[in-house]
Amino acid sequence: MAEEDLIELKFRLFDGTDIGPTKYKPSTTVQSLKEFVISRWPQDKEIAPRTINDVKLINAGKILDNHLTIAESRVSVGELPGGLITMHVVVRPPVSDKTDAHLLLQHSSKHNVDCCCICYTVK
């Protein structure tokens, strides 16, 4: 594979720090990218993903699916060949079920923390 066929990516974390840039084959899956991000996650961060399911990669406002490749996930508008692409990394918060969410709401009301919860019923 020629050097110009590789796609150069960097990953922007929630606090503005970056992982990368690194070059990848277009056939690399989003799942592999997430594994790379987790393996290079800075040790000094309080918030850290444990599994690939804790991480969302966003490119041009689109959340990328694990089973897709970089080539399938790319948004071609405005991207220059050989240019650096920045993907944003979002870490899923550790609240895992309704009980945890309820406890979080109770804790926030005791400590005067603003919290918003939107509930709806699907019919």
Secondary structure, DSSP 8 states (H G I E B T S, - for coil): --GGGSEEEEEE-TTS-EEEEEEE-TT-BHHHHHHHHHHT--TT-SS--SSGGGEEEEETTEE--TTSBHHHH---TT--TT-EEEEEEEE--S--SHHHHHHHHHHHHHTT-----------
